[in-house]
Amino acid sequence: MRARAATVVLATGALTGMLGAVPASAATARPAAVPSCITIKNTSSWVTTTTRVTNNCSQTYRYYFKWDRHVDGSCETYAPGHWHSETVAITARFAGLGSC
């Protein structure tokens, strides 16, 4: 019985350690390859979360939305001045943009 209790305590401690390592800026995560002229805006309602990416750069880029607890989006082309948004269940979390 003691071995089982120790295992639960160790597993709980490991999970707590992993959760504590999540960066506070994860809601607007961006890979190093995404230039600063690409803006990312997140909004949420009671049941959905929407992320909108706008290309304010002078050249065209291709990215896809990466989600935690949801299927990643398809590859999109962002011409200068254009934007794309995705709306998913509130349980999903925007994890950043991936290059195509």
Residue, then its C-alpha position, 0 to 999 in steps of 0.5 A: m500500500r505504501a509503494r502505491a501511495a509513493t507512486v501517486v505522490l511522485a507522479t503528481g509531483a512530476l505533473t506539477g513540475m511539468l505544468g510549472a514549466v509552461p511559459a506565461s506567454a504561451a497564449t501568443a506563442r510565435p516561432a523564431a522564424v515569424p517576423s515581428c510584422i506578423t500580428i497575432k490576436n486571440t479572443s475568446s467567448w464562453v465556448t470558442t477561441t479565435t486566433r487571427v493572424t495578419n501579415n503587415c509585412s511587405q512580402t508573402y508568408r505561408y504558415y499554419f496554426k498549431w493548436d494544443r488539444h485540437v487538430d492543426g490548421s491547414c497551410e495558408t498563404y498570407a499576402p501583404g495586408h491579408w489575414h486569416s483566422e481560425t475559431v476552435a473550441i475553448t478547450a483548445r489553446f493556440a500553440g503558435l505558427g508553423s512554417c509550410 
